[in-house]
Amino acid sequence: MRVGFTGTHHGMSMAQVEQVRELIVDLVPEVFSHGDCVGADAQAHDIVRAVRGAKCRIDIYPSESRGMRAFKRGDFTAPAAPSLVRNMMIVRNSAVMIATPYEPDEQLRGGTWSTIRKARTRRVPIYIVLPSGVIIEEGF
């Protein structure tokens, strides 16, 4: 399964980390894609490596904004692109998405919520893991 990820540059709460770990165990991704941003992307990358090891290919779609890059090493790294383009590429290459927003309520601004809306528009199923650890499943 191809799993895409989007999350806050502030980093995940402990509840989000625990839920993302459980989702990775349950979903057993063969390919995991993220945007290589500091914070949640870097945390998710480390979770996938710890849980799945070399059994999961990690595809990285970095932003042109080098100041926010985590510079994780994956199995494939796309050329850097504007954040909105990068986020759409992750959604397009995913069978399911995991999102870990900083805010518990949808925001009009911000990359994570924008990517969630892109997944909804493209009808990609998504797990929205709120800071409390509550998971909202959409599109299943």
PyMOL CGO cylinders between C-alpha atoms (Angstrom):
from pymol import cmd
from pymol.cgo import CYLINDER

trace = [
    CYLINDER, 0.00, 0.00, 0.00, 1.16, 3.54, -0.82, 0.3, 1, 1, 1, 1, 1, 1,
    CYLINDER, 1.16, 3.54, -0.82, 0.77, 5.80, 2.23, 0.3, 1, 1, 1, 1, 1, 1,
    CYLINDER, 0.77, 5.80, 2.23, 1.26, 9.56, 2.08, 0.3, 1, 1, 1, 1, 1, 1,
    CYLINDER, 1.26, 9.56, 2.08, 1.90, 11.79, 5.05, 0.3, 1, 1, 1, 1, 1, 1,
    CYLINDER, 1.90, 11.79, 5.05, 1.39, 15.45, 5.91, 0.3, 1, 1, 1, 1, 1, 1,
    CYLINDER, 1.39, 15.45, 5.91, 1.93, 17.07, 9.26, 0.3, 1, 1, 1, 1, 1, 1,
    CYLINDER, 1.93, 17.07, 9.26, 2.78, 20.15, 11.24, 0.3, 1, 1, 1, 1, 1, 1,
    CYLINDER, 2.78, 20.15, 11.24, 6.26, 21.62, 11.25, 0.3, 1, 1, 1, 1, 1, 1,
    CYLINDER, 6.26, 21.62, 11.25, 5.76, 22.11, 15.00, 0.3, 1, 1, 1, 1, 1, 1,
    CYLINDER, 5.76, 22.11, 15.00, 6.08, 18.34, 15.47, 0.3, 1, 1, 1, 1, 1, 1,
    CYLINDER, 6.08, 18.34, 15.47, 3.52, 15.79, 16.57, 0.3, 1, 1, 1, 1, 1, 1,
    CYLINDER, 3.52, 15.79, 16.57, 2.08, 15.53, 20.06, 0.3, 1, 1, 1, 1, 1, 1,
    CYLINDER, 2.08, 15.53, 20.06, 2.90, 12.32, 21.93, 0.3, 1, 1, 1, 1, 1, 1,
    CYLINDER, 2.90, 12.32, 21.93, -0.68, 11.15, 21.28, 0.3, 1, 1, 1, 1, 1, 1,
    CYLINDER, -0.68, 11.15, 21.28, -0.20, 11.72, 17.54, 0.3, 1, 1, 1, 1, 1, 1,
    CYLINDER, -0.20, 11.72, 17.54, 3.13, 9.86, 17.57, 0.3, 1, 1, 1, 1, 1, 1,
    CYLINDER, 3.13, 9.86, 17.57, 1.50, 6.85, 19.23, 0.3, 1, 1, 1, 1, 1, 1,
    CYLINDER, 1.50, 6.85, 19.23, -1.44, 6.82, 16.81, 0.3, 1, 1, 1, 1, 1, 1,
    CYLINDER, -1.44, 6.82, 16.81, 0.79, 7.22, 13.73, 0.3, 1, 1, 1, 1, 1, 1,
    CYLINDER, 0.79, 7.22, 13.73, 2.92, 4.31, 14.94, 0.3, 1, 1, 1, 1, 1, 1,
    CYLINDER, 2.92, 4.31, 14.94, -0.24, 2.17, 15.28, 0.3, 1, 1, 1, 1, 1, 1,
    CYLINDER, -0.24, 2.17, 15.28, -1.45, 3.22, 11.82, 0.3, 1, 1, 1, 1, 1, 1,
    CYLINDER, -1.45, 3.22, 11.82, 1.89, 2.24, 10.29, 0.3, 1, 1, 1, 1, 1, 1,
    CYLINDER, 1.89, 2.24, 10.29, 1.70, -1.15, 12.02, 0.3, 1, 1, 1, 1, 1, 1,
    CYLINDER, 1.70, -1.15, 12.02, -1.89, -1.66, 10.80, 0.3, 1, 1, 1, 1, 1, 1,
    CYLINDER, -1.89, -1.66, 10.80, -1.50, -0.32, 7.24, 0.3, 1, 1, 1, 1, 1, 1,
    CYLINDER, -1.50, -0.32, 7.24, 1.83, -2.07, 6.52, 0.3, 1, 1, 1, 1, 1, 1,
    CYLINDER, 1.83, -2.07, 6.52, 2.91, 0.44, 3.86, 0.3, 1, 1, 1, 1, 1, 1,
    CYLINDER, 2.91, 0.44, 3.86, 5.12, -0.72, 1.02, 0.3, 1, 1, 1, 1, 1, 1,
    CYLINDER, 5.12, -0.72, 1.02, 5.77, 2.91, 0.06, 0.3, 1, 1, 1, 1, 1, 1,
    CYLINDER, 5.77, 2.91, 0.06, 5.62, 5.90, 2.42, 0.3, 1, 1, 1, 1, 1, 1,
    CYLINDER, 5.62, 5.90, 2.42, 5.78, 9.45, 1.03, 0.3, 1, 1, 1, 1, 1, 1,
    CYLINDER, 5.78, 9.45, 1.03, 6.39, 12.69, 2.91, 0.3, 1, 1, 1, 1, 1, 1,
    CYLINDER, 6.39, 12.69, 2.91, 7.57, 16.25, 2.30, 0.3, 1, 1, 1, 1, 1, 1,
    CYLINDER, 7.57, 16.25, 2.30, 10.79, 16.20, 4.36, 0.3, 1, 1, 1, 1, 1, 1,
    CYLINDER, 10.79, 16.20, 4.36, 9.75, 19.10, 6.55, 0.3, 1, 1, 1, 1, 1, 1,
    CYLINDER, 9.75, 19.10, 6.55, 11.10, 19.53, 10.06, 0.3, 1, 1, 1, 1, 1, 1,
    CYLINDER, 11.10, 19.53, 10.06, 8.67, 18.40, 12.73, 0.3, 1, 1, 1, 1, 1, 1,
    CYLINDER, 8.67, 18.40, 12.73, 6.03, 15.80, 11.91, 0.3, 1, 1, 1, 1, 1, 1,
    CYLINDER, 6.03, 15.80, 11.91, 7.47, 14.67, 8.55, 0.3, 1, 1, 1, 1, 1, 1,
    CYLINDER, 7.47, 14.67, 8.55, 10.81, 13.89, 10.18, 0.3, 1, 1, 1, 1, 1, 1,
    CYLINDER, 10.81, 13.89, 10.18, 9.10, 12.11, 13.09, 0.3, 1, 1, 1, 1, 1, 1,
    CYLINDER, 9.10, 12.11, 13.09, 6.94, 10.03, 10.74, 0.3, 1, 1, 1, 1, 1, 1,
    CYLINDER, 6.94, 10.03, 10.74, 10.00, 9.10, 8.68, 0.3, 1, 1, 1, 1, 1, 1,
    CYLINDER, 10.00, 9.10, 8.68, 11.71, 7.79, 11.82, 0.3, 1, 1, 1, 1, 1, 1,
    CYLINDER, 11.71, 7.79, 11.82, 8.58, 5.87, 12.88, 0.3, 1, 1, 1, 1, 1, 1,
    CYLINDER, 8.58, 5.87, 12.88, 8.33, 4.15, 9.49, 0.3, 1, 1, 1, 1, 1, 1,
    CYLINDER, 8.33, 4.15, 9.49, 12.03, 3.20, 9.57, 0.3, 1, 1, 1, 1, 1, 1,
    CYLINDER, 12.03, 3.20, 9.57, 11.67, 1.84, 13.13, 0.3, 1, 1, 1, 1, 1, 1,
    CYLINDER, 11.67, 1.84, 13.13, 8.49, -0.14, 12.40, 0.3, 1, 1, 1, 1, 1, 1,
    CYLINDER, 8.49, -0.14, 12.40, 8.99, -1.26, 8.80, 0.3, 1, 1, 1, 1, 1, 1,
    CYLINDER, 8.99, -1.26, 8.80, 12.75, -0.98, 8.28, 0.3, 1, 1, 1, 1, 1, 1,
    CYLINDER, 12.75, -0.98, 8.28, 13.88, -1.76, 4.75, 0.3, 1, 1, 1, 1, 1, 1,
    CYLINDER, 13.88, -1.76, 4.75, 10.53, -3.43, 3.98, 0.3, 1, 1, 1, 1, 1, 1,
    CYLINDER, 10.53, -3.43, 3.98, 9.09, 0.01, 3.19, 0.3, 1, 1, 1, 1, 1, 1,
    CYLINDER, 9.09, 0.01, 3.19, 10.37, 2.32, 0.49, 0.3, 1, 1, 1, 1, 1, 1,
    CYLINDER, 10.37, 2.32, 0.49, 10.38, 5.97, 1.57, 0.3, 1, 1, 1, 1, 1, 1,
    CYLINDER, 10.38, 5.97, 1.57, 9.77, 8.58, -1.13, 0.3, 1, 1, 1, 1, 1, 1,
    CYLINDER, 9.77, 8.58, -1.13, 10.62, 12.17, -0.27, 0.3, 1, 1, 1, 1, 1, 1,
    CYLINDER, 10.62, 12.17, -0.27, 9.05, 15.18, -1.98, 0.3, 1, 1, 1, 1, 1, 1,
    CYLINDER, 9.05, 15.18, -1.98, 10.96, 18.17, -0.58, 0.3, 1, 1, 1, 1, 1, 1,
    CYLINDER, 10.96, 18.17, -0.58, 9.92, 21.79, -0.65, 0.3, 1, 1, 1, 1, 1, 1,
    CYLINDER, 9.92, 21.79, -0.65, 12.06, 24.51, -2.19, 0.3, 1, 1, 1, 1, 1, 1,
    CYLINDER, 12.06, 24.51, -2.19, 12.09, 26.10, 1.28, 0.3, 1, 1, 1, 1, 1, 1,
    CYLINDER, 12.09, 26.10, 1.28, 15.46, 24.76, 2.47, 0.3, 1, 1, 1, 1, 1, 1,
    CYLINDER, 15.46, 24.76, 2.47, 15.07, 26.39, 5.89, 0.3, 1, 1, 1, 1, 1, 1,
    CYLINDER, 15.07, 26.39, 5.89, 12.23, 24.00, 6.76, 0.3, 1, 1, 1, 1, 1, 1,
    CYLINDER, 12.23, 24.00, 6.76, 13.87, 20.82, 5.38, 0.3, 1, 1, 1, 1, 1, 1,
    CYLINDER, 13.87, 20.82, 5.38, 14.72, 17.91, 7.65, 0.3, 1, 1, 1, 1, 1, 1,
    CYLINDER, 14.72, 17.91, 7.65, 17.09, 16.40, 5.03, 0.3, 1, 1, 1, 1, 1, 1,
    CYLINDER, 17.09, 16.40, 5.03, 16.02, 12.83, 5.77, 0.3, 1, 1, 1, 1, 1, 1,
    CYLINDER, 16.02, 12.83, 5.77, 17.41, 10.07, 3.55, 0.3, 1, 1, 1, 1, 1, 1,
    CYLINDER, 17.41, 10.07, 3.55, 14.87, 8.06, 1.66, 0.3, 1, 1, 1, 1, 1, 1,
    CYLINDER, 14.87, 8.06, 1.66, 14.91, 5.55, -1.16, 0.3, 1, 1, 1, 1, 1, 1,
    CYLINDER, 14.91, 5.55, -1.16, 13.78, 8.19, -3.67, 0.3, 1, 1, 1, 1, 1, 1,
    CYLINDER, 13.78, 8.19, -3.67, 14.00, 11.97, -3.47, 0.3, 1, 1, 1, 1, 1, 1,
    CYLINDER, 14.00, 11.97, -3.47, 12.12, 14.08, -6.01, 0.3, 1, 1, 1, 1, 1, 1,
    CYLINDER, 12.12, 14.08, -6.01, 13.49, 17.44, -7.14, 0.3, 1, 1, 1, 1, 1, 1,
    CYLINDER, 13.49, 17.44, -7.14, 12.54, 20.25, -4.76, 0.3, 1, 1, 1, 1, 1, 1,
    CYLINDER, 12.54, 20.25, -4.76, 9.25, 21.95, -5.68, 0.3, 1, 1, 1, 1, 1, 1,
    CYLINDER, 9.25, 21.95, -5.68, 7.04, 24.70, -4.28, 0.3, 1, 1, 1, 1, 1, 1,
    CYLINDER, 7.04, 24.70, -4.28, 5.22, 23.45, -1.18, 0.3, 1, 1, 1, 1, 1, 1,
    CYLINDER, 5.22, 23.45, -1.18, 1.75, 23.37, -2.74, 0.3, 1, 1, 1, 1, 1, 1,
    CYLINDER, 1.75, 23.37, -2.74, 3.04, 21.44, -5.77, 0.3, 1, 1, 1, 1, 1, 1,
    CYLINDER, 3.04, 21.44, -5.77, 4.96, 19.06, -3.52, 0.3, 1, 1, 1, 1, 1, 1,
    CYLINDER, 4.96, 19.06, -3.52, 1.88, 18.40, -1.39, 0.3, 1, 1, 1, 1, 1, 1,
    CYLINDER, 1.88, 18.40, -1.39, -0.21, 17.60, -4.48, 0.3, 1, 1, 1, 1, 1, 1,
    CYLINDER, -0.21, 17.60, -4.48, 2.45, 15.14, -5.66, 0.3, 1, 1, 1, 1, 1, 1,
    CYLINDER, 2.45, 15.14, -5.66, 2.28, 13.31, -2.33, 0.3, 1, 1, 1, 1, 1, 1,
    CYLINDER, 2.28, 13.31, -2.33, -1.53, 13.09, -2.53, 0.3, 1, 1, 1, 1, 1, 1,
    CYLINDER, -1.53, 13.09, -2.53, -1.45, 11.90, -6.15, 0.3, 1, 1, 1, 1, 1, 1,
    CYLINDER, -1.45, 11.90, -6.15, 1.02, 9.14, -5.32, 0.3, 1, 1, 1, 1, 1, 1,
    CYLINDER, 1.02, 9.14, -5.32, -0.90, 7.82, -2.30, 0.3, 1, 1, 1, 1, 1, 1,
    CYLINDER, -0.90, 7.82, -2.30, -3.65, 5.25, -1.87, 0.3, 1, 1, 1, 1, 1, 1,
    CYLINDER, -3.65, 5.25, -1.87, -4.30, 6.59, 1.63, 0.3, 1, 1, 1, 1, 1, 1,
    CYLINDER, -4.30, 6.59, 1.63, -3.08, 9.64, 3.57, 0.3, 1, 1, 1, 1, 1, 1,
    CYLINDER, -3.08, 9.64, 3.57, -2.20, 10.23, 7.21, 0.3, 1, 1, 1, 1, 1, 1,
    CYLINDER, -2.20, 10.23, 7.21, -2.38, 13.83, 8.46, 0.3, 1, 1, 1, 1, 1, 1,
    CYLINDER, -2.38, 13.83, 8.46, -1.26, 15.21, 11.82, 0.3, 1, 1, 1, 1, 1, 1,
    CYLINDER, -1.26, 15.21, 11.82, -2.36, 18.85, 12.04, 0.3, 1, 1, 1, 1, 1, 1,
    CYLINDER, -2.36, 18.85, 12.04, -1.24, 21.21, 14.80, 0.3, 1, 1, 1, 1, 1, 1,
    CYLINDER, -1.24, 21.21, 14.80, -4.77, 22.51, 15.35, 0.3, 1, 1, 1, 1, 1, 1,
    CYLINDER, -4.77, 22.51, 15.35, -7.79, 20.36, 16.33, 0.3, 1, 1, 1, 1, 1, 1,
    CYLINDER, -7.79, 20.36, 16.33, -10.09, 22.39, 14.04, 0.3, 1, 1, 1, 1, 1, 1,
    CYLINDER, -10.09, 22.39, 14.04, -9.71, 22.91, 10.32, 0.3, 1, 1, 1, 1, 1, 1,
    CYLINDER, -9.71, 22.91, 10.32, -7.83, 26.06, 9.35, 0.3, 1, 1, 1, 1, 1, 1,
    CYLINDER, -7.83, 26.06, 9.35, -8.06, 28.01, 6.11, 0.3, 1, 1, 1, 1, 1, 1,
    CYLINDER, -8.06, 28.01, 6.11, -4.32, 28.60, 6.11, 0.3, 1, 1, 1, 1, 1, 1,
    CYLINDER, -4.32, 28.60, 6.11, -1.50, 26.12, 6.58, 0.3, 1, 1, 1, 1, 1, 1,
    CYLINDER, -1.50, 26.12, 6.58, 0.05, 23.34, 4.55, 0.3, 1, 1, 1, 1, 1, 1,
    CYLINDER, 0.05, 23.34, 4.55, -1.34, 20.40, 6.51, 0.3, 1, 1, 1, 1, 1, 1,
    CYLINDER, -1.34, 20.40, 6.51, -4.99, 21.49, 6.24, 0.3, 1, 1, 1, 1, 1, 1,
    CYLINDER, -4.99, 21.49, 6.24, -4.46, 22.47, 2.60, 0.3, 1, 1, 1, 1, 1, 1,
    CYLINDER, -4.46, 22.47, 2.60, -3.14, 18.98, 1.88, 0.3, 1, 1, 1, 1, 1, 1,
    CYLINDER, -3.14, 18.98, 1.88, -6.10, 17.42, 3.72, 0.3, 1, 1, 1, 1, 1, 1,
    CYLINDER, -6.10, 17.42, 3.72, -8.43, 19.39, 1.42, 0.3, 1, 1, 1, 1, 1, 1,
    CYLINDER, -8.43, 19.39, 1.42, -6.46, 18.19, -1.64, 0.3, 1, 1, 1, 1, 1, 1,
    CYLINDER, -6.46, 18.19, -1.64, -6.92, 14.58, -0.48, 0.3, 1, 1, 1, 1, 1, 1,
    CYLINDER, -6.92, 14.58, -0.48, -10.64, 15.15, -0.02, 0.3, 1, 1, 1, 1, 1, 1,
    CYLINDER, -10.64, 15.15, -0.02, -10.95, 16.66, -3.51, 0.3, 1, 1, 1, 1, 1, 1,
    CYLINDER, -10.95, 16.66, -3.51, -9.09, 13.74, -5.08, 0.3, 1, 1, 1, 1, 1, 1,
    CYLINDER, -9.09, 13.74, -5.08, -11.11, 11.27, -2.97, 0.3, 1, 1, 1, 1, 1, 1,
    CYLINDER, -11.11, 11.27, -2.97, -8.02, 9.82, -1.32, 0.3, 1, 1, 1, 1, 1, 1,
    CYLINDER, -8.02, 9.82, -1.32, -8.99, 8.23, 2.02, 0.3, 1, 1, 1, 1, 1, 1,
    CYLINDER, -8.99, 8.23, 2.02, -7.38, 10.02, 4.94, 0.3, 1, 1, 1, 1, 1, 1,
    CYLINDER, -7.38, 10.02, 4.94, -6.73, 9.48, 8.62, 0.3, 1, 1, 1, 1, 1, 1,
    CYLINDER, -6.73, 9.48, 8.62, -6.66, 12.84, 10.38, 0.3, 1, 1, 1, 1, 1, 1,
    CYLINDER, -6.66, 12.84, 10.38, -4.86, 12.35, 13.70, 0.3, 1, 1, 1, 1, 1, 1,
    CYLINDER, -4.86, 12.35, 13.70, -5.75, 15.27, 15.95, 0.3, 1, 1, 1, 1, 1, 1,
    CYLINDER, -5.75, 15.27, 15.95, -3.33, 16.53, 18.63, 0.3, 1, 1, 1, 1, 1, 1,
    CYLINDER, -3.33, 16.53, 18.63, -5.43, 14.70, 21.25, 0.3, 1, 1, 1, 1, 1, 1,
    CYLINDER, -5.43, 14.70, 21.25, -4.83, 11.41, 19.44, 0.3, 1, 1, 1, 1, 1, 1,
    CYLINDER, -4.83, 11.41, 19.44, -8.41, 11.16, 18.18, 0.3, 1, 1, 1, 1, 1, 1,
    CYLINDER, -8.41, 11.16, 18.18, -8.47, 9.81, 14.63, 0.3, 1, 1, 1, 1, 1, 1,
    CYLINDER, -8.47, 9.81, 14.63, -11.00, 11.05, 12.10, 0.3, 1, 1, 1, 1, 1, 1,
    CYLINDER, -11.00, 11.05, 12.10, -11.38, 8.73, 9.13, 0.3, 1, 1, 1, 1, 1, 1,
    CYLINDER, -11.38, 8.73, 9.13, -12.61, 10.28, 5.89, 0.3, 1, 1, 1, 1, 1, 1,
    CYLINDER, -12.61, 10.28, 5.89, -13.28, 8.75, 2.49, 0.3, 1, 1, 1, 1, 1, 1,
    CYLINDER, -13.28, 8.75, 2.49, -13.23, 5.08, 3.46, 0.3, 1, 1, 1, 1, 1, 1,
]
cmd.load_cgo(trace, "trace")
